[in-house]
């Protein structure tokens, strides 16, 4: 139990009515989770407006209502707190409720279109390997040391973030590495957090279905850096032309990492194969198990964070060289002389990166067959772009279903086909069933050929009409390759 006035510390209040000394048993923003003594925070979300559920919350036992608009009729036994932003208030209140855990642990947030998951996963693996008790908040999983807590969003809701951080503090964690998606930043899901630092990986065309314009998307990412405290670091990709924009109003310490331009953490690719990367970093040659130029950026970002957190550069590089990275990010499966690569690439830039990486290490004699789809109820403008990329960079492209959600799979596939000219159509196949598409790719292969299965990566499901069906790209291609090899 916490006293209301204490958990409102630092919240921007408009007005208050009722007992501010009232004990609060918990903070909720979903009226279905209200229990006796809860403080219900009415947040206007993308789907529903919490203000419409205030009476439901009171009926279920809420004794405190936090809202931007007061209800027309007020109940004398209820405490009402009017705030400038319910979403921001939720994060700050949750932090206060859980005794401000981010002030007791070093939290680093990573944002950008691509590389967030790999960067935070590598940081978590690195710090665990160096003997630290470490937390992770990512798309793939949330972790307290090696204990896995399933993830549902790139960044959990504000209350869940603080609850998880509180558990990390209790478990003795000294560090936590988290993804900060543009949605989460705009929706104030990281409000109330004290960050030790923030990382900007890159920014490309994505999530315009939510943000509306590319400028709004950039502003969403920039907000993370605008709000950093003076004693925090801002580490940006110096090769991304919008990196400098991110730190224009940032009060923290600015540092950069880069492959092409001068930077605080500068790297150079010496060799890049399907087995790994050799980089030159500060006149030292280091071999890593990661593959591709994009992972060279991720590794430099990780090195930068670790050094900025006070770690020894040589020890960091030595430990990093033995780490594998995140599930579903350039996962290499080699069976029967055929190499399959499973990758989460679901944006044009990510797909382009993966295809260019594979083509950079191909001899040219082998085929590259790309299996790719696009998600339903998401930005439609990237569908023809991704299809064109897959065709132009592959020997053959097979268009298939991804997560159609509430759209018809063939409608999505027709959007993709619109990006292909008549002369390129001979290089494509359209197979709606994803398992059949993967099986066809395998059947078209000979020894030495490469299959890229893009778009789902770590996801172990397909979402169709609101139902998630088990489907794991790595599992499926392994099973098919083993069957083919054994025959």
C-alpha positions as CSV (number, residue, x, y, z in Angstrom):
1,X,0.0,0.0,0.0
2,X,1.2,3.5,-0.8
3,X,-0.2,6.9,0.0
4,X,-1.8,8.8,-2.9
5,X,0.1,12.1,-2.4
6,X,3.4,10.2,-2.4
7,X,2.8,8.4,-5.7
8,X,1.7,11.7,-7.3
9,X,5.2,13.2,-6.7
10,X,6.5,14.9,-9.9
11,X,3.1,14.5,-11.7
12,X,1.8,17.6,-13.4
13,X,-1.6,18.2,-11.6
14,X,-4.4,20.4,-12.9
15,X,-6.8,19.9,-9.9
16,X,-7.6,17.5,-7.1
17,X,-10.8,16.6,-5.2
18,X,-11.0,14.4,-2.2
19,X,-8.6,12.7,0.2
20,X,-5.0,12.9,-0.9
21,X,-3.8,10.8,2.1
22,X,-5.8,7.8,0.8
23,X,-4.0,4.4,0.7
24,X,-3.6,3.0,-2.8
25,X,-3.3,-0.8,-3.3
26,X,-2.3,-0.7,-7.0
27,X,-2.2,1.4,-10.2
28,X,-4.2,0.2,-13.2
29,X,-5.2,1.6,-16.5
30,X,-7.4,-1.4,-17.6
31,X,-10.7,-1.3,-15.8
32,X,-10.9,-5.1,-16.0
33,X,-7.9,-5.3,-13.7
34,X,-9.3,-2.9,-11.0
35,X,-9.4,-4.3,-7.4
36,X,-10.5,-2.7,-4.2
37,X,-8.4,0.3,-3.4
38,X,-6.9,0.7,-6.9
39,X,-6.0,4.0,-8.5
40,X,-7.5,3.9,-12.0
41,X,-5.7,6.0,-14.6
42,X,-7.9,6.9,-17.5
43,X,-5.6,6.9,-20.6
44,X,-6.9,7.8,-24.1
45,X,-5.3,4.9,-26.1
46,X,-5.2,4.1,-29.8
47,X,-8.1,1.7,-29.5
48,X,-10.2,2.9,-26.5
49,X,-10.4,5.9,-24.2
50,X,-10.1,5.0,-20.6
51,X,-12.3,8.0,-19.6
52,X,-15.3,5.9,-20.9
53,X,-14.5,3.3,-18.2
54,X,-14.3,5.5,-15.1
55,X,-17.7,4.4,-13.8
56,X,-16.9,0.7,-14.4
57,X,-13.6,1.2,-12.5
58,X,-15.5,2.7,-9.6
59,X,-18.0,-0.1,-9.6
60,X,-15.2,-2.6,-9.3
61,X,-13.6,-0.8,-6.3
62,X,-11.4,1.9,-7.5
63,X,-11.1,4.6,-4.9
64,X,-8.9,7.1,-6.9
65,X,-9.5,8.3,-10.4
66,X,-6.7,10.0,-12.4
67,X,-8.0,11.6,-15.6
68,X,-7.5,14.5,-18.0
69,X,-11.3,15.2,-18.2
70,X,-13.3,15.0,-15.0
71,X,-16.6,13.1,-15.2
72,X,-19.8,15.2,-15.2
73,X,-21.0,13.8,-11.9
74,X,-18.5,13.3,-9.1
75,X,-18.9,10.8,-6.2
76,X,-18.0,12.3,-2.8
77,X,-16.3,9.1,-1.5
78,X,-13.9,9.0,-4.5
79,X,-10.7,11.0,-4.9
80,X,-10.4,12.6,-8.3
81,X,-7.0,13.9,-9.7
82,X,-7.0,15.9,-12.9
83,X,-3.7,15.8,-14.8
84,X,-2.2,17.3,-17.9
85,X,-1.4,13.9,-19.4
86,X,-2.8,10.7,-18.1
87,X,-0.2,8.6,-20.0
88,X,2.7,10.5,-18.6
89,X,1.1,10.5,-15.1
90,X,0.8,6.7,-15.3
91,X,4.5,6.2,-15.8
92,X,5.6,8.6,-13.1
93,X,3.0,7.2,-10.6
94,X,4.1,3.6,-11.4
95,X,7.7,4.6,-10.8
96,X,6.8,6.1,-7.4
97,X,4.6,3.2,-6.5
98,X,7.5,0.8,-7.1
99,X,10.0,3.0,-5.2
100,X,11.6,4.4,-8.4
101,X,13.6,1.3,-9.3
102,X,15.4,3.0,-12.3
103,X,17.2,5.2,-9.7
104,X,18.7,2.0,-8.2
105,X,19.8,0.3,-11.5
106,X,21.5,1.6,-14.6
107,X,18.9,1.5,-17.4
108,X,19.9,2.0,-21.0
109,X,17.3,2.4,-23.7
110,X,17.9,1.6,-27.4
111,X,15.8,3.1,-30.2
112,X,15.9,3.0,-34.0
113,X,14.2,1.2,-36.9
114,X,16.6,-1.7,-37.0
115,X,19.0,-3.3,-34.6
116,X,17.2,-2.6,-31.3
117,X,16.6,-6.2,-30.3
118,X,20.1,-7.4,-31.3
119,X,21.8,-4.5,-29.5
120,X,19.9,-5.0,-26.2
121,X,20.3,-8.8,-26.4
122,X,24.0,-8.5,-27.0
123,X,24.3,-6.0,-24.1
124,X,22.4,-8.4,-21.8
125,X,24.6,-11.4,-22.9
126,X,27.8,-9.3,-22.5
127,X,27.1,-8.0,-19.0
128,X,25.9,-11.5,-17.8
129,X,29.1,-13.0,-19.2
130,X,31.1,-10.3,-17.4
131,X,29.6,-11.4,-14.1
132,X,26.9,-8.7,-13.7
133,X,23.3,-9.4,-12.6
134,X,21.4,-8.0,-15.6
135,X,17.9,-7.3,-16.8
136,X,16.5,-7.3,-20.4
137,X,13.3,-5.8,-21.9
138,X,13.1,-6.8,-25.6
139,X,10.6,-7.8,-28.3
140,X,11.8,-11.4,-28.1
141,X,11.8,-11.8,-24.3
142,X,12.1,-10.0,-21.0
143,X,14.8,-11.4,-18.7
144,X,15.9,-11.1,-15.1
145,X,19.3,-12.8,-15.4
146,X,18.4,-16.1,-17.0
147,X,14.7,-16.1,-15.9
148,X,12.5,-15.5,-19.0
149,X,9.3,-13.4,-18.8
150,X,7.4,-13.5,-22.2
151,X,7.2,-10.2,-24.1
152,X,4.0,-8.9,-25.8
153,X,5.1,-5.5,-27.0
154,X,8.5,-4.1,-28.0
155,X,8.2,-2.0,-24.8
156,X,5.8,-3.2,-22.1
157,X,3.2,-0.8,-20.6
158,X,4.4,1.8,-18.1
159,X,3.2,-0.1,-15.0
160,X,4.7,-3.4,-16.3
161,X,8.1,-1.7,-17.0
162,X,8.3,-0.4,-13.4
163,X,7.1,-3.7,-11.9
164,X,9.8,-5.6,-14.0
165,X,12.5,-3.1,-13.0
166,X,11.4,-3.5,-9.3
167,X,11.8,-7.3,-9.6
168,X,15.2,-6.7,-11.2
169,X,16.3,-4.5,-8.3
170,X,15.0,-7.2,-5.8
171,X,17.0,-9.8,-7.7
172,X,20.2,-7.7,-7.3
173,X,20.4,-6.6,-10.9
174,X,22.8,-3.7,-11.5
175,X,22.0,-3.0,-15.2
176,X,18.9,-3.3,-17.5
177,X,19.0,-2.9,-21.3
178,X,15.7,-2.1,-23.0
179,X,14.2,-1.5,-26.4
180,X,12.3,1.8,-26.8
181,X,10.0,1.7,-29.8
182,X,8.6,4.9,-31.3
183,X,5.1,3.8,-30.2
184,X,6.3,3.3,-26.6
185,X,8.0,6.7,-26.6
186,X,4.9,8.6,-27.9
187,X,2.6,6.6,-25.6
188,X,4.8,7.6,-22.6
189,X,5.4,4.0,-21.7
190,X,8.9,5.0,-20.5
191,X,7.7,8.0,-18.6
192,X,9.1,8.0,-15.0
193,X,12.3,6.2,-16.0
194,X,15.7,7.6,-15.1
195,X,18.0,6.5,-17.9
196,X,21.7,6.1,-17.6
197,X,21.9,6.4,-21.4
198,X,20.1,6.0,-24.7
199,X,21.3,4.6,-28.1
200,X,20.1,5.6,-31.6
201,X,20.8,2.8,-34.2
202,X,19.3,4.2,-37.4
203,X,16.1,5.4,-38.9
204,X,14.3,4.3,-42.0
205,X,10.8,4.0,-43.5
206,X,8.6,2.2,-40.9
207,X,5.5,2.5,-38.7
208,X,4.0,5.3,-40.9
209,X,0.6,3.6,-40.4
210,X,0.9,4.8,-36.8
211,X,2.9,8.1,-37.0
212,X,1.4,9.4,-40.2
213,X,4.6,11.0,-41.6
214,X,8.3,10.3,-41.6
215,X,8.8,13.6,-39.7
216,X,6.5,12.5,-36.9
217,X,8.4,9.2,-36.8
218,X,11.7,11.1,-36.4
219,X,10.2,13.3,-33.7
220,X,9.0,10.2,-31.8
221,X,12.6,8.8,-31.7
222,X,14.1,12.3,-30.9
223,X,11.8,12.6,-27.8
224,X,13.8,9.9,-26.1
225,X,17.0,12.0,-26.3
226,X,15.3,15.4,-25.6
227,X,14.2,14.0,-22.2
228,X,17.6,12.5,-21.1
229,X,19.1,14.0,-17.9
230,X,22.5,15.8,-18.0
231,X,24.4,12.9,-16.4
232,X,23.2,10.4,-19.1
233,X,24.9,9.5,-22.3
234,X,23.5,9.7,-25.8
235,X,25.2,7.3,-28.2
236,X,24.3,7.7,-31.9
237,X,25.1,6.1,-35.2
238,X,27.4,8.7,-36.8
239,X,26.8,7.2,-40.2
240,X,23.1,7.9,-40.1
241,X,22.3,11.4,-41.5
242,X,19.6,11.8,-38.9
243,X,21.8,10.9,-35.9
244,X,22.8,14.5,-35.3
245,X,19.1,15.5,-35.3
246,X,18.5,13.1,-32.5
247,X,20.8,15.0,-30.1
248,X,20.0,18.6,-31.1
249,X,18.3,19.3,-27.8
250,X,19.9,16.6,-25.7
251,X,21.3,17.7,-22.4
252,X,23.3,14.4,-22.0
253,X,26.9,13.5,-23.1
254,X,27.0,13.0,-26.9
255,X,29.1,10.1,-28.3
256,X,29.1,8.4,-31.7
257,X,29.9,5.0,-33.3
258,X,30.5,4.5,-37.1
259,X,32.1,2.5,-39.8
260,X,32.3,5.2,-42.5
261,X,32.9,8.5,-40.7
262,X,35.1,9.6,-37.8
263,X,33.6,8.6,-34.4
264,X,34.3,8.0,-30.8
265,X,33.8,4.2,-31.4
266,X,35.2,3.6,-34.9
267,X,35.2,0.3,-36.7
268,X,36.3,-1.1,-40.1
269,X,35.2,-4.4,-41.7
270,X,38.2,-6.5,-42.6
271,X,36.2,-9.6,-43.7
272,X,32.6,-10.5,-43.8
273,X,31.5,-14.2,-44.4
274,X,28.6,-16.5,-43.6
275,X,30.8,-17.7,-40.6
276,X,31.4,-14.3,-39.0
277,X,32.9,-10.8,-39.1
278,X,36.4,-9.6,-38.6
279,X,36.6,-6.0,-37.5
280,X,39.4,-3.6,-36.8
281,X,38.5,-1.5,-33.8
282,X,41.1,1.0,-32.4
283,X,44.0,-0.9,-34.2
284,X,42.9,-4.2,-32.8
285,X,41.6,-7.1,-35.0
286,X,38.6,-8.9,-33.5
287,X,36.6,-11.8,-34.9
288,X,32.9,-12.0,-34.1
289,X,30.3,-14.7,-34.6
290,X,27.8,-12.1,-36.0
291,X,27.3,-11.7,-39.7
292,X,26.9,-8.6,-41.9
293,X,27.7,-4.9,-41.9
294,X,24.5,-4.1,-40.0
295,X,25.8,-6.3,-37.1
296,X,29.1,-4.4,-37.3
297,X,27.1,-1.3,-36.3
298,X,25.3,-3.3,-33.6
299,X,28.6,-4.5,-32.1
300,X,30.1,-1.0,-32.2
301,X,27.0,0.3,-30.4
302,X,27.3,-2.4,-27.7
303,X,31.0,-1.6,-27.3
304,X,30.2,2.1,-26.9
305,X,27.5,1.5,-24.2
306,X,29.8,-0.8,-22.2
307,X,32.7,1.6,-22.2
308,X,30.4,4.5,-21.4
309,X,29.1,2.5,-18.4
310,X,32.7,2.2,-17.2
311,X,33.8,-1.2,-18.6
312,X,37.3,-2.0,-19.9
313,X,37.4,-1.9,-23.7
314,X,39.7,-4.9,-24.1
315,X,37.6,-7.1,-21.8
316,X,34.4,-6.1,-23.6
317,X,35.8,-6.9,-27.0
318,X,37.2,-10.3,-25.8
319,X,33.8,-11.2,-24.3
320,X,31.8,-9.9,-27.3
321,X,33.8,-12.1,-29.7
322,X,32.2,-15.2,-28.2
323,X,28.6,-14.1,-28.2
324,X,26.0,-15.3,-30.8
325,X,23.3,-12.6,-30.6
326,X,19.5,-12.6,-30.7
327,X,17.2,-15.4,-31.9
328,X,15.7,-14.8,-35.3
329,X,18.3,-12.2,-36.3
330,X,20.4,-13.8,-39.2
331,X,20.0,-17.3,-37.7
332,X,22.1,-19.6,-39.9
333,X,20.9,-23.2,-40.4
334,X,23.1,-25.5,-42.6
335,X,21.8,-29.0,-43.4
336,X,22.7,-31.2,-46.4
337,X,24.9,-28.5,-48.0
338,X,22.0,-26.0,-48.1
339,X,22.2,-22.8,-46.0
340,X,18.9,-21.3,-44.7
341,X,19.0,-17.9,-43.0
342,X,16.0,-16.9,-40.9
343,X,15.8,-13.2,-40.2
344,X,13.2,-10.8,-38.7
345,X,13.7,-8.3,-41.7
346,X,10.2,-6.8,-42.0
347,X,11.1,-3.3,-43.3
348,X,12.6,-2.4,-46.7
349,X,15.8,-1.3,-45.1
350,X,16.2,-4.4,-43.0
351,X,15.5,-6.7,-46.0
352,X,17.9,-4.7,-48.1
353,X,20.6,-5.0,-45.4
354,X,20.2,-8.8,-45.1
355,X,20.1,-9.4,-48.9
356,X,23.2,-7.2,-49.4
357,X,25.0,-9.0,-46.7
358,X,24.3,-12.4,-48.2
359,X,25.2,-11.2,-51.7
360,X,28.4,-9.7,-50.3
361,X,29.6,-13.1,-49.3
362,X,28.2,-15.2,-52.2
363,X,30.5,-16.5,-55.0
364,X,27.7,-15.9,-57.5
365,X,27.6,-19.5,-58.6
366,X,25.0,-20.5,-56.0
367,X,21.3,-19.5,-56.0
368,X,19.8,-17.1,-53.4
369,X,16.1,-17.9,-53.0
370,X,14.2,-15.4,-50.8
371,X,10.9,-16.3,-49.1
372,X,9.1,-13.1,-47.9
373,X,5.7,-11.7,-47.0
374,X,4.3,-8.5,-45.5
375,X,2.2,-8.1,-42.3
376,X,-1.5,-7.3,-42.5
377,X,-3.1,-4.1,-41.0
378,X,0.3,-2.4,-41.2
379,X,1.9,0.2,-43.6
380,X,0.9,-0.8,-47.1
381,X,3.3,1.4,-48.9
382,X,6.3,-0.8,-48.0
383,X,4.8,-3.9,-49.6
384,X,5.7,-3.2,-53.3
385,X,9.1,-1.9,-52.2
386,X,9.9,-5.0,-50.3
387,X,8.8,-7.2,-53.2
388,X,11.0,-5.3,-55.6
389,X,14.0,-5.6,-53.3
390,X,13.5,-9.3,-52.9
391,X,13.3,-9.8,-56.7
392,X,16.2,-7.6,-57.6
393,X,18.6,-9.0,-55.0
394,X,17.7,-12.7,-55.3
395,X,17.9,-15.5,-57.9
396,X,14.2,-16.2,-57.2
397,X,11.7,-14.6,-54.8
398,X,8.7,-16.5,-53.3
399,X,6.0,-14.2,-52.0
400,X,4.0,-15.7,-49.1
401,X,1.8,-15.0,-46.1
402,X,3.4,-13.4,-43.1
403,X,1.0,-12.3,-40.3
404,X,-2.1,-11.4,-42.3
405,X,-4.0,-10.4,-39.2
406,X,-7.4,-9.2,-40.3
407,X,-6.5,-8.8,-44.0
408,X,-6.9,-11.4,-46.7
409,X,-3.5,-12.8,-47.5
410,X,-4.0,-12.6,-51.3
411,X,-4.8,-8.9,-51.0
412,X,-1.4,-8.4,-49.3
413,X,0.3,-10.5,-51.9
414,X,-1.3,-8.5,-54.8
415,X,0.0,-5.3,-53.1
416,X,3.5,-6.9,-53.2
417,X,3.1,-8.0,-56.8
418,X,2.3,-4.4,-57.8
419,X,6.0,-3.6,-57.2
420,X,7.2,-6.0,-59.9
421,X,7.6,-5.2,-63.6
422,X,6.5,-7.7,-66.3
423,X,10.1,-8.8,-67.0
424,X,10.8,-9.6,-63.4
425,X,7.7,-11.7,-62.9
426,X,9.5,-14.8,-64.2
427,X,11.8,-14.6,-61.1
428,X,8.8,-14.8,-58.7
429,X,6.4,-17.4,-57.3
430,X,3.4,-16.6,-55.2
431,X,2.5,-19.3,-52.7
432,X,0.0,-18.2,-50.0
433,X,0.8,-21.1,-47.5
434,X,4.0,-20.2,-45.7
435,X,5.0,-23.8,-45.1
436,X,4.5,-24.7,-48.8
437,X,6.5,-21.6,-49.8
438,X,9.5,-22.7,-47.6
439,X,9.2,-26.3,-48.8
440,X,9.2,-25.1,-52.5
441,X,12.3,-23.0,-51.8
442,X,14.1,-26.0,-50.4
443,X,13.0,-28.2,-53.4
444,X,14.4,-25.6,-55.8
445,X,17.8,-25.7,-54.0
446,X,21.0,-27.7,-54.8
447,X,24.0,-28.1,-52.5
448,X,25.7,-24.7,-51.8
449,X,22.5,-22.7,-52.4
450,X,21.1,-20.2,-49.9
451,X,17.5,-19.6,-48.7
452,X,16.6,-16.4,-46.9
453,X,13.3,-16.7,-45.0
454,X,12.5,-13.1,-44.0
455,X,9.9,-11.2,-42.0
456,X,9.2,-13.3,-38.9
457,X,12.5,-14.2,-37.3
458,X,12.0,-15.1,-33.6
459,X,8.1,-15.1,-33.9
460,X,6.7,-18.6,-33.4
461,X,3.2,-17.9,-34.6
462,X,1.2,-16.7,-37.6
463,X,-1.7,-14.3,-36.7
464,X,-4.8,-14.9,-38.8
465,X,-8.2,-13.2,-38.0
466,X,-7.1,-12.5,-34.4
467,X,-5.9,-16.1,-33.7
468,X,-2.2,-17.0,-33.3
469,X,-1.3,-20.3,-34.9
470,X,2.0,-21.9,-34.0
471,X,4.6,-21.4,-36.8
472,X,8.3,-21.1,-36.4
473,X,10.4,-20.4,-39.6
474,X,13.5,-22.0,-38.2
475,X,11.6,-25.0,-37.0
476,X,9.8,-25.5,-40.3
477,X,12.9,-25.1,-42.5
478,X,15.0,-27.4,-40.3
479,X,12.3,-30.1,-40.4
480,X,12.0,-29.8,-44.3
481,X,15.8,-29.8,-44.8
482,X,16.2,-32.9,-42.6
483,X,13.4,-34.7,-44.4
484,X,15.0,-33.9,-47.8
485,X,18.5,-34.9,-46.6
486,X,17.3,-38.3,-45.2
487,X,15.6,-39.3,-48.5
